[in-house]
Amino acid sequence: MGVDEEVDDKEWPSWLRPLLRTSFFGQCSVHANAHKSECNMYCLDCMNGALCSLCLLTFHTHHRAIQIRRSSYHDVIRVSEIQKFLDIAGVQTYIINSAKIVFLNERPQPRPGKGVTNTCQVCQRSLLDSFSYCSLGCKIVGTSNNFKKKRMCMGMGGSDSEESMNIGVGSGRVKDRIRNFTPSTPPQAAVNYRSAKRRKGVPHRAPMGGLTLQYW
């Protein structure tokens, strides 16, 4: 680990990077026969991977813990939970089932179309104007010393267009660092044909500066 990365790590809680690399929603090997054996909990004190609710009650009493939820196969956490332990300023928020949430990691997206006025500083995902990052993972990368130096050097070039700057920021070593955070997704349970064909609602702006995701 380089000096810059060591300095960056001091800016964040020790549990954050392990959290972003953790795969959730698999079946608990200890309580496989229990009714609630899905691993969607995380202990901030032990940092020992995804836990089911029974593991949390049995082995992590009085520990700091958070619950991970899922939206369109991506891991999210409620703002009311994570903001107790982490500064999430600048991260795009959404409203799902009347609760404000943030995404843990970057989500793949085609290049933003015409008319987009604001994008994630790291992965170029479309954002509302008041935000700088699409996820917690992108905020870690975007606030790192190496990333700031990269943007500064590209800005001093002068001759590069805004388009080429966006491509440069979102590629190479920066992309590698984002992928280092993103965990592999466990296999999803089979769904019936009718539920697979169901369409999602169109996102709407929320009154509190987030996006409301409505599902039909």
N, C-alpha and C positions, 0 to 999 in steps of 0.2 A: 504494500500500500504506500502510495506517495505521500509527501508532506501535505499537499493540498487536500487529499482525501481524508487524511487524519484530522486536519482542521475542520473540514466539512462535517465529519462525524461528531465533533464536539458540539455542533449547533443543533443536533437532533437527539431525541431520546434513544437509548441503546436498543430499544425494542422495535423501532420503526422499520429499519431495513429488513430484519427477520420477518416481521409481519407482512411486508409487501411481497416477500418471496414465498410465503406459505400458500399451499393449496388447500382450499376449504371445500366443504360439502361432500367429502368422502364418508364412508361408514367407519365408525369407531371400532377398532380391533378389540378393545377391552369390553365394550358393551354392545357387541354386534347383535345380540338377541333382544336387546331392549327396544321399547317402542320409539324412543327419541335417541337414536344413535348417530344422527347426522352431526358431523364435526363443523360447527359454525361459530365456535367460541375461541377466544384467544386470551391467554394470561400474559399480561404485560410484565409481571414480576418474574415468571419462570421462562418465558420465551421458548417453550418446548413444543411448538407446532400447534396445529388445529386440535381443538378439544370438543367433545360433545358435552351437553349440559350435565350429564351424570358425572363425567370426569371432573368438571368444574366444582360440583357440589362435594365430591368425595375427596379430591386431592388438592383443591385450590381455595379452600374456605378463607374468606377475608382478604383474598388477593385482588389486585386490580384486574378487571377483565372487561372485554368488549365483545359485542356480538356482530358478526359479519352477516350481511344479507346479500341477496342477489337480484340484479336487474338485467334482463336480457343476457343471461349467462356471464355477467361481469360482477365482480365483488364490489359491494358498496358498504358504507357504514353511516349511521345516522350522525348528523352534525351534533345533536345534543349529547351523544356519547363521546365522540372523538375530541370535541373542543375542550373537554375537561382536562385532557392530557397533552394536547398539541395545538399549536397555532396554525390554523388553516386559512389564514388571510390570503386572498388572491386565488384560491381554488374555486372553480366553478361549482355551484351548488344546484341541486335539482330537488323537486318535490315529488315523492312517490308515496302513494297511500297516505296523503296528508302529512308526511314527515319529510323534513329537509335532509338530504343525504349528499355525500361526496363519493366519487369513485376512488378505489385504491390505486389502480394502475391505468396506464394509457390504453385506449381502445382504438383499434385500427379504423382508419377513415380515409376515403379517397381525398385527393387534393381539394381544398375549399373552392367552391364555385365563385362566379363573379358576384359582386355585391357584398361579400363577407368583409366586415370592417375590423374584426378582431379575431385573433387565433392564439392558441396555446404557444407560449414562447419556446417550447421544446419540440412538440410533435406536430404543430400547425393545425390542430383540430379547431373547428369553429367554436367561438365562445361569445358570450355576452360581453359588452364593452367594459364592464366593471371588473372583469376577471383576467388573470394572467396565465393560469394553468388549468388543465382539464382534470387533473388527478393529483393525489398525494405524491405518487412516484415522480411525476413530471416536476412538481415543485422542488423535490430533493435535487433532481438533476439541474433544474433551471437556476437554483440558488447556489450551486457549487462554484468554487473558485475557478475550476477548469472551464466551466461553461461560460462564466462571465468573461474570462480572458479570451475565449474563442469569439464571443460576440464583439468584444472590443476590437480585436484584430481585424475582423471582417468589416466593422464599421469604419476603421481607419483606411481601408482599401480605397473607398471613394468611388472607384469606377464600377464596382459590382452593382448590379441592379437589385431592387428589393426582392425580385423573384429568385435570383441566384443566391441571395443571402438566406432566404427561407429554406431553400434546398440544402444549403451547406449546414445550417444549424440542425436540420432534422435528419442528418445522415451520419455515416461513419461511426466514430467512437461514441457520439451522443446516443445514437440508436442502440449501440451495444450496451450502454449503461442502462437504458430503459428496459431492454430485454432482460438484463440481469435481475431486475425487480419482479418482472412478470412471471408468476408461477404457471405451471402446466395445469390445464383444466381437467378435473376428473370426468370420466364418462358420465353422460347424462342418462337418466332413466328414460325408457321408451315412452313416447307419447302417442296418443291415438291420432288418427288422420285428421279428424275434425279440429282438434286443438292445434295441430301443426299448421292448419290452413287459416287459423284465425288471425286477422290483421290487427296491428296495434293502432292506437289513436295517434293523432298528430300532436307533437309537443307544443305547449303553449307557454308564454311568458308568465312567470309567477309574480305576484305583487311585491315580494320581498327580495327581488334581485336574483332569482333562480329560474329554473325551467320546471314546469309541471309536466310530468310524464303520465298520461292517462292511458290505461289499458282496458280494452273491451274484452 
